[in-house]
């Protein structure tokens, strides 16, 4: 029986992933660095906001800045746990992992270090494999090419940090430049200042 990863049943994501590298270990390393850099910067801005304002329901998908930060941590721990065999036992994505902002920030740092370690040890062979998991969202068990799962890990963070930057701008706070070329060490300037 042929496994399919497309809704229409055509093609096989596993076979396609094995034939050519969708992403490289270097991609994972750069994105893990970007993830940590952005998290450090955003947490520094959010830390300046009083706790009641940080937790105020602003109509976002995860209600508040605090809720969005909790969901980001939850998502990273879910996916990273599947990669490094440290399952995240937290409940489904709607709840906060940590009510205290200082504790949330400390746990974010722990997870970012683990993500950097994972990325630093990722190999082309590992990326060519698959990951099987049971979703906390719908309880269904799935199998996914690891390269696709790794891209999702980083894309998920980028998506929700984008939501957070909107909440910050609406609160009158400037999150600064958020694009990948601003990550220190990525761009080499070729023109004199």
C-alpha positions in Angstrom: 0.0 0.0 0.0 1.4 3.4 -1.0 1.4 6.1 1.6 0.3 9.6 0.4 0.9 12.9 2.0 -1.2 14.9 -0.4 -4.9 15.3 0.1 -5.7 14.3 -3.5 -3.7 11.0 -3.1 -1.2 11.8 -5.8 2.5 11.6 -5.0 4.3 10.4 -2.0 5.9 13.0 0.3 8.2 10.4 1.9 9.7 9.3 -1.4 10.1 12.8 -2.7 11.8 13.8 0.5 14.3 11.0 0.2 15.1 11.8 -3.5 16.2 15.4 -2.9 17.0 17.5 0.1 14.1 19.9 0.8 16.2 21.6 3.5 19.7 21.2 4.9 21.1 21.1 8.4 22.5 24.6 7.8 18.9 25.8 7.2 17.9 24.4 10.6 21.0 26.1 12.2 20.3 29.5 10.8 16.6 29.3 11.6 17.3 28.2 15.2 19.6 31.2 15.6 16.9 33.5 14.1 14.3 31.9 16.4 16.4 32.6 19.5 17.4 36.2 18.3 13.7 37.1 17.7 12.5 35.6 21.0 15.2 37.5 22.9 14.3 40.8 21.3 10.5 40.3 21.6 10.7 39.2 25.2 12.8 42.3 26.0 10.0 44.5 24.6 7.2 42.6 26.2 9.0 42.7 29.6 8.6 46.5 29.6 4.8 46.2 29.5 2.9 45.9 32.8 1.6 42.3 33.5 -2.1 43.3 33.3 -1.5 44.8 29.9 0.6 41.9 28.7 -2.3 39.6 29.7 -5.1 41.8 28.4 -7.4 40.1 25.8 -6.7 42.0 22.6 -8.8 39.9 20.3 -5.8 37.8 19.1 -6.1 34.1 18.4 -4.5 33.4 21.7 -6.1 36.4 23.3 -3.1 38.3 24.7 0.6 38.9 24.3 1.2 36.5 27.2 -1.1 33.9 25.6 0.7 34.2 22.3 4.1 33.8 23.9 2.7 30.7 25.8 1.4 29.2 22.5 4.8 29.8 20.8 6.6 28.0 23.6 4.0 25.2 23.5 4.4 24.7 19.8 8.2 24.7 19.9 8.1 22.1 22.7 5.6 19.9 20.9 7.7 19.7 17.7 11.1 19.8 19.3 10.0 17.1 21.7 9.1 14.9 18.8 12.5 15.5 17.2 14.7 14.9 20.3 12.5 12.2 22.0 11.4 14.4 24.9 7.6 14.4 24.5 5.8 17.5 25.7 3.1 16.5 28.0 1.4 19.9 28.2 -2.3 20.0 27.4 -3.7 21.1 24.0 -2.7 24.5 22.6 -5.5 26.6 24.2 -4.0 26.9 27.7 -1.1 28.8 29.1 1.9 26.8 30.2 3.2 29.5 32.6 1.2 32.3 34.2 4.2 34.1 35.5 6.1 36.1 32.9 9.5 35.6 34.4 9.1 31.9 34.5 7.7 31.9 30.9 10.8 33.9 29.8 13.2 31.4 31.6 11.5 28.4 30.0 11.7 30.1 26.6 15.5 30.4 27.0 15.7 26.7 28.0 13.7 25.7 24.9 15.7 28.0 22.6 19.0 26.4 23.8 17.6 22.9 23.2 16.5 24.0 19.7 20.0 25.3 19.0 21.5 22.1 20.2 19.1 20.0 18.1 19.8 22.1 15.0 23.6 21.8 15.6 23.3 18.1 15.6 20.8 17.7 12.7 22.1 15.7 9.7 21.0 15.3 6.2 20.1 11.7 6.9 17.9 12.7 9.8 16.0 15.2 7.7 15.4 12.6 5.0 13.5 10.4 7.5 10.0 10.6 9.0 8.5 11.5 12.3 5.4 9.8 13.6 3.3 11.6 16.2 -0.2 11.8 17.7 -1.6 15.3 17.5 -2.7 17.0 20.7 -5.2 19.0 18.6 -7.3 16.1 17.2 -5.8 12.9 18.7 -4.9 11.5 15.2 -1.6 9.8 14.6 0.3 11.0 11.6 3.6 10.4 9.8 5.4 13.3 8.2 8.7 13.9 6.5 11.1 15.3 9.1 12.2 18.1 6.7 8.5 19.2 6.4 8.2 19.0 10.2 11.3 21.1 10.7 10.1 23.7 8.3 6.8 23.8 10.2 8.6 24.2 13.5 10.2 27.4 12.2 7.3 28.6 10.2 4.9 28.2 13.1 7.2 30.5 15.3 7.5 33.1 12.5 3.7 33.1 12.1 2.9 33.7 15.7 5.7 36.1 16.3 4.2 38.1 13.5 0.9 38.2 15.4 2.8 39.3 18.5 4.5 42.1 16.7 1.1 43.4 15.6 -0.1 43.3 19.2 3.0 45.2 20.2 2.5 47.9 17.5 -1.1 48.2 18.6 0.1 48.8 22.1 2.4 51.5 20.9 5.6 49.4 21.2 8.1 49.1 18.4 9.5 45.5 18.0 12.2 46.7 15.6 13.3 44.9 12.4 12.1 41.3 12.3 13.3 40.1 9.0 16.0 37.4 8.6 18.6 39.6 6.9 18.8 41.6 10.2 20.0 38.5 12.1 23.6 39.3 13.1 26.1 37.4 11.0 23.8 36.6 8.0 24.4 39.6 5.8 27.8 41.0 4.7 27.7 44.7 3.8 29.5 45.4 0.6 29.2 49.2 0.5 31.0 51.6 2.8 28.8 53.6 5.3 
